[in-house]
Amino acid sequence: MSPSDITKAASSTVDALKGTPILLVMVLLNCAFLGVAAYYLRVQQQTAFHLVDKLFDRCLPDHKG
């Protein structure tokens, strides 16, 4: 799927929803919410990874050989 196909799909979706602007606003808000949720979950995943990594560094014996 090329970027031009995505642009065409988004354009046709917006054109179809122009008749009901409240529905268009709801779709845009849902997209924004998904973006914010994905960013938040990514940050939480990184925080948990660093916490577990720090826990392993402090609790497991060092096996450098």
GIKA-V735040 format. One record per residue. PSI is psi as a letter, one per 30 degrees, with the letter a starting at -180 (none if undefined). BURIAL is I if it has 9 or more other C-alpha atoms within 8 Angstrom, else O. D_CENTER is the distance of its C-alpha to the mean C-alpha in whole Angstrom. Layout:
psi=PSI burial=BURIAL d_center=D_CENTER
psi=PSI burial=BURIAL d_center=D_CENTER
This chain:
psi=k burial=O d_center=20
psi=l burial=O d_center=21
psi=e burial=O d_center=19
psi=e burial=O d_center=22
psi=e burial=O d_center=21
psi=e burial=I d_center=18
psi=e burial=O d_center=19
psi=e burial=O d_center=22
psi=e burial=O d_center=20
psi=e burial=O d_center=18
psi=e burial=O d_center=22
psi=e burial=O d_center=24
psi=e burial=O d_center=21
psi=e burial=I d_center=22
psi=e burial=O d_center=25
psi=e burial=O d_center=26
psi=f burial=I d_center=24
psi=f burial=O d_center=26
psi=f burial=O d_center=29
psi=i burial=O d_center=27
psi=e burial=O d_center=25
psi=e burial=O d_center=24
psi=e burial=O d_center=22
psi=e burial=I d_center=20
psi=e burial=O d_center=19
psi=e burial=O d_center=18
psi=e burial=O d_center=16
psi=e burial=O d_center=15
psi=e burial=O d_center=14
psi=e burial=O d_center=12
psi=e burial=O d_center=10
psi=e burial=O d_center=10
psi=e burial=O d_center=9
psi=e burial=O d_center=6
psi=e burial=O d_center=4
psi=e burial=O d_center=6
psi=e burial=O d_center=6
psi=e burial=O d_center=3
psi=e burial=O d_center=5
psi=e burial=O d_center=8
psi=e burial=O d_center=7
psi=e burial=O d_center=7
psi=e burial=O d_center=10
psi=e burial=O d_center=12
psi=e burial=O d_center=12
psi=e burial=O d_center=14
psi=e burial=O d_center=16
psi=e burial=O d_center=17
psi=e burial=O d_center=18
psi=e burial=O d_center=20
psi=e burial=O d_center=22
psi=e burial=O d_center=23
psi=e burial=O d_center=23
psi=e burial=O d_center=26
psi=e burial=O d_center=27
psi=e burial=O d_center=28
psi=e burial=I d_center=30
psi=f burial=O d_center=32
psi=f burial=O d_center=33
psi=k burial=O d_center=33
psi=l burial=O d_center=37
psi=j burial=O d_center=36
psi=h burial=O d_center=37
psi=k burial=O d_center=38
psi=none burial=O d_center=41
